[in-house]
Amino acid sequence: MNLYVSLIRTGIPALAGWLVTLAAAHGLHLDAQALAGVLTPVAAFCYYTVFRLAEHYVSPKWGWLLGYAQPPQYDLAA
């Protein structure tokens, strides 16, 4: 279950970053490949950071915007 949660919570911000990049590419007259190479990871990181902090400090319900409303819990004994 934790593997599934961690994959979902990584994939959703990556998807959001890609969508922001697509939107920006249509509004800016820059080389789309260069823009995607820089903007996608930046947008994904910003998306993840905002909603992870909201989940931690405001309400766990914000975790749904990362794909799953609970952060993965890892067994430290393993």
N, CA and C atoms as an extended XYZ file, in Angstrom:
234
Properties=species:S:1:pos:R:3:atomname:S:1:resname:S:1:resid:I:1 pbc="F F F"
N         0.825       -1.189        0.000 N   MET     1
C         0.000        0.000        0.000 CA  MET     1
C         0.869        1.253        0.000 C   MET     1
N         1.950        1.276        0.787 N   ASN     2
C         2.807        2.452        0.843 CA  ASN     2
C         3.496        2.724       -0.485 C   ASN     2
N         3.855        1.670       -1.201 N   LEU     3
C         4.466        1.854       -2.508 CA  LEU     3
C         3.469        2.516       -3.454 C   LEU     3
N         2.250        2.038       -3.448 N   TYR     4
C         1.198        2.620       -4.277 CA  TYR     4
C         0.989        4.096       -3.933 C   TYR     4
N         0.901        4.404       -2.652 N   VAL     5
C         0.690        5.783       -2.196 CA  VAL     5
C         1.848        6.665       -2.632 C   VAL     5
N         3.066        6.200       -2.459 N   SER     6
C         4.217        7.023       -2.835 CA  SER     6
C         4.264        7.261       -4.340 C   SER     6
N         3.903        6.266       -5.130 N   LEU     7
C         3.890        6.434       -6.588 CA  LEU     7
C         2.815        7.424       -7.022 C   LEU     7
N         1.636        7.320       -6.442 N   ILE     8
C         0.555        8.244       -6.767 CA  ILE     8
C         0.941        9.663       -6.375 C   ILE     8
N         1.509        9.818       -5.189 N   ARG     9
C         1.848       11.152       -4.693 CA  ARG     9
C         3.044       11.750       -5.431 C   ARG     9
N         3.762       10.979       -6.187 N   THR    10
C         4.816       11.510       -7.046 CA  THR    10
C         4.265       11.790       -8.440 C   THR    10
N         3.409       10.926       -8.919 N   GLY    11
C         2.871       11.065      -10.274 CA  GLY    11
C         1.922       12.234      -10.453 C   GLY    11
N         1.073       12.503       -9.468 N   ILE    12
C         0.111       13.598       -9.584 CA  ILE    12
C         0.818       14.948       -9.711 C   ILE    12
N         1.812       15.286       -8.870 N   PRO    13
C         2.521       16.544       -9.079 CA  PRO    13
C         3.266       16.603      -10.419 C   PRO    13
N         3.806       15.464      -10.861 N   ALA    14
C         4.465       15.451      -12.172 CA  ALA    14
C         3.467       15.755      -13.275 C   ALA    14
N         2.284       15.187      -13.183 N   LEU    15
C         1.231       15.473      -14.157 CA  LEU    15
C         0.826       16.941      -14.108 C   LEU    15
N         0.691       17.477      -12.907 N   ALA    16
C         0.339       18.895      -12.766 CA  ALA    16
C         1.430       19.778      -13.373 C   ALA    16
N         2.684       19.438      -13.147 N   GLY    17
C         3.787       20.193      -13.736 CA  GLY    17
C         3.760       20.156      -15.251 C   GLY    17
N         3.456       19.009      -15.809 N   TRP    18
C         3.354       18.864      -17.258 CA  TRP    18
C         2.213       19.716      -17.811 C   TRP    18
N         1.077       19.718      -17.118 N   LEU    19
C        -0.064       20.529      -17.573 CA  LEU    19
C         0.245       22.022      -17.511 C   LEU    19
N         0.944       22.457      -16.471 N   VAL    20
C         1.344       23.866      -16.380 CA  VAL    20
C         2.296       24.204      -17.518 C   VAL    20
N         3.200       23.298      -17.827 N   THR    21
C         4.136       23.520      -18.926 CA  THR    21
C         3.403       23.640      -20.260 C   THR    21
N         2.429       22.780      -20.484 N   LEU    22
C         1.650       22.869      -21.719 CA  LEU    22
C         0.923       24.205      -21.816 C   LEU    22
N         0.334       24.634      -20.716 N   ALA    23
C        -0.383       25.903      -20.703 CA  ALA    23
C         0.568       27.063      -20.960 C   ALA    23
N         1.736       27.036      -20.350 N   ALA    24
C         2.704       28.113      -20.536 CA  ALA    24
C         3.268       28.130      -21.956 C   ALA    24
N         3.447       26.966      -22.540 N   ALA    25
C         3.995       26.889      -23.895 CA  ALA    25
C         3.060       27.526      -24.916 C   ALA    25
N         1.775       27.495      -24.654 N   HIS    26
C         0.824       28.079      -25.593 CA  HIS    26
C         0.727       29.590      -25.446 C   HIS    26
N         1.148       30.117      -24.304 N   GLY    27
C         1.054       31.559      -24.080 CA  GLY    27
C         2.367       32.294      -24.288 C   GLY    27
N         3.476       31.563      -24.363 N   LEU    28
C         4.797       32.168      -24.524 CA  LEU    28
C         5.389       31.749      -25.858 C   LEU    28
N         6.199       32.595      -26.418 N   HIS    29
C         6.842       32.276      -27.701 CA  HIS    29
C         8.299       31.893      -27.454 C   HIS    29
N         8.468       30.768      -26.792 N   LEU    30
C         9.787       30.225      -26.497 CA  LEU    30
C         9.894       28.839      -27.109 C   LEU    30
N        11.103       28.360      -27.218 N   ASP    31
C        11.323       26.996      -27.691 CA  ASP    31
C        10.624       26.039      -26.734 C   ASP    31
N         9.646       25.311      -27.219 N   ALA    32
C         8.818       24.446      -26.364 CA  ALA    32
C         9.645       23.375      -25.662 C   ALA    32
N        10.640       22.844      -26.338 N   GLN    33
C        11.450       21.786      -25.731 CA  GLN    33
C        12.279       22.328      -24.564 C   GLN    33
N        12.867       23.493      -24.738 N   ALA    34
C        13.652       24.094      -23.656 CA  ALA    34
C        12.750       24.490      -22.498 C   ALA    34
N        11.593       25.032      -22.817 N   LEU    35
C        10.644       25.427      -21.781 CA  LEU    35
C        10.190       24.218      -20.970 C   LEU    35
N         9.866       23.142      -21.641 N   ALA    36
C         9.411       21.931      -20.953 CA  ALA    36
C        10.511       21.355      -20.074 C   ALA    36
N        11.747       21.408      -20.550 N   GLY    37
C        12.859       20.855      -19.790 CA  GLY    37
C        13.104       21.574      -18.477 C   GLY    37
N        12.792       22.852      -18.425 N   VAL    38
C        13.012       23.632      -17.217 CA  VAL    38
C        11.744       23.749      -16.392 C   VAL    38
N        10.652       24.055      -17.057 N   LEU    39
C         9.430       24.386      -16.338 CA  LEU    39
C         8.717       23.178      -15.728 C   LEU    39
N         8.780       22.034      -16.359 N   THR    40
C         8.065       20.866      -15.842 CA  THR    40
C         8.525       20.469      -14.438 C   THR    40
N         9.816       20.261      -14.196 N   PRO    41
C        10.199       19.893      -12.829 CA  PRO    41
C         9.987       21.025      -11.818 C   PRO    41
N        10.149       22.264      -12.250 N   VAL    42
C         9.929       23.394      -11.341 CA  VAL    42
C         8.458       23.470      -10.944 C   VAL    42
N         7.571       23.355      -11.925 N   ALA    43
C         6.137       23.416      -11.641 CA  ALA    43
C         5.710       22.232      -10.774 C   ALA    43
N         6.221       21.048      -11.053 N   ALA    44
C         5.881       19.871      -10.255 CA  ALA    44
C         6.367       20.032       -8.815 C   ALA    44
N         7.573       20.540       -8.628 N   PHE    45
C         8.109       20.746       -7.287 CA  PHE    45
C         7.273       21.777       -6.520 C   PHE    45
N         6.917       22.860       -7.180 N   CYS    46
C         6.103       23.896       -6.536 CA  CYS    46
C         4.724       23.355       -6.156 C   CYS    46
N         4.105       22.620       -7.060 N   TYR    47
C         2.798       22.019       -6.801 CA  TYR    47
C         2.879       21.101       -5.582 C   TYR    47
N         3.870       20.214       -5.572 N   TYR    48
C         4.019       19.273       -4.466 CA  TYR    48
C         4.262       20.007       -3.150 C   TYR    48
N         5.136       21.003       -3.186 N   THR    49
C         5.476       21.743       -1.974 CA  THR    49
C         4.264       22.441       -1.377 C   THR    49
N         3.501       23.127       -2.212 N   VAL    50
C         2.326       23.864       -1.728 CA  VAL    50
C         1.328       22.926       -1.060 C   VAL    50
N         0.995       21.837       -1.732 N   PHE    51
C        -0.035       20.957       -1.189 CA  PHE    51
C         0.481       20.045       -0.081 C   PHE    51
N         1.758       19.750       -0.070 N   ARG    52
C         2.322       18.971        1.051 CA  ARG    52
C         2.332       19.818        2.314 C   ARG    52
N         2.702       21.100        2.192 N   LEU    53
C         2.670       21.996        3.346 CA  LEU    53
C         1.243       22.232        3.824 C   LEU    53
N         0.314       22.398        2.894 N   ALA    54
C        -1.092       22.570        3.274 CA  ALA    54
C        -1.599       21.326        3.985 C   ALA    54
N        -1.198       20.170        3.504 N   GLU    55
C        -1.611       18.914        4.139 CA  GLU    55
C        -1.050       18.820        5.563 C   GLU    55
N         0.161       19.244        5.745 N   HIS    56
C         0.825       19.131        7.048 CA  HIS    56
C         0.334       20.179        8.045 C   HIS    56
N         0.187       21.427        7.591 N   TYR    57
C        -0.118       22.519        8.506 CA  TYR    57
C        -1.588       22.930        8.557 C   TYR    57
N        -2.358       22.668        7.510 N   VAL    58
C        -3.750       23.115        7.475 CA  VAL    58
C        -4.699       21.956        7.760 C   VAL    58
N        -4.711       20.975        6.866 N   SER    59
C        -5.617       19.832        7.011 CA  SER    59
C        -5.118       18.672        6.164 C   SER    59
N        -5.209       17.449        6.678 N   PRO    60
C        -4.810       16.286        5.883 CA  PRO    60
C        -5.620       16.123        4.597 C   PRO    60
N        -6.779       16.757        4.526 N   LYS    61
C        -7.609       16.654        3.320 CA  LYS    61
C        -6.910       17.218        2.085 C   LYS    61
N        -5.969       18.128        2.263 N   TRP    62
C        -5.239       18.692        1.124 CA  TRP    62
C        -4.427       17.624        0.398 C   TRP    62
N        -4.155       16.514        1.049 N   GLY    63
C        -3.399       15.436        0.426 CA  GLY    63
C        -4.073       14.850       -0.796 C   GLY    63
N        -5.376       15.006       -0.927 N   TRP    64
C        -6.078       14.499       -2.108 CA  TRP    64
C        -5.562       15.153       -3.384 C   TRP    64
N        -5.072       16.368       -3.285 N   LEU    65
C        -4.534       17.028       -4.473 CA  LEU    65
C        -3.155       16.494       -4.848 C   LEU    65
N        -2.639       15.598       -4.027 N   LEU    66
C        -1.418       14.877       -4.365 CA  LEU    66
C        -1.749       13.453       -4.809 C   LEU    66
N        -3.033       13.136       -4.863 N   GLY    67
C        -3.447       11.826       -5.341 CA  GLY    67
C        -3.947       10.895       -4.259 C   GLY    67
N        -3.600       11.160       -3.014 N   TYR    68
C        -4.008       10.298       -1.900 CA  TYR    68
C        -3.957       11.136       -0.635 C   TYR    68
N        -4.961       11.034        0.215 N   ALA    69
C        -5.089       11.946        1.353 CA  ALA    69
C        -4.209       11.601        2.542 C   ALA    69
N        -3.312       10.672        2.412 N   GLN    70
C        -2.445       10.312        3.534 CA  GLN    70
C        -1.040       10.066        3.007 C   GLN    70
N        -0.051       10.716        3.616 N   PRO    71
C         1.323       10.459        3.161 CA  PRO    71
C         1.719        9.014        3.446 C   PRO    71
N         2.614        8.452        2.644 N   PRO    72
C         3.038        7.074        2.894 CA  PRO    72
C         3.774        6.968        4.222 C   PRO    72
N         3.603        5.849        4.883 N   GLN    73
C         4.269        5.560        6.149 CA  GLN    73
C         5.245        4.416        5.883 C   GLN    73
N         6.498        4.640        6.194 N   TYR    74
C         7.510        3.636        5.935 CA  TYR    74
C         7.899        2.940        7.234 C   TYR    74
N         8.067        1.629        7.167 N   ASP    75
C         8.472        0.837        8.328 CA  ASP    75
C         9.967        1.009        8.526 C   ASP    75
N        10.350        1.672        9.589 N   LEU    76
C        11.762        1.936        9.838 CA  LEU    76
C        12.518        0.699       10.266 C   LEU    76
N        11.819       -0.290       10.797 N   ALA    77
C        12.487       -1.524       11.241 CA  ALA    77
C        12.960       -2.350       10.060 C   ALA    77
N        12.307       -2.220        8.939 N   ALA    78
C        12.706       -2.995        7.745 CA  ALA    78
C        13.933       -2.370        7.173 C   ALA    78
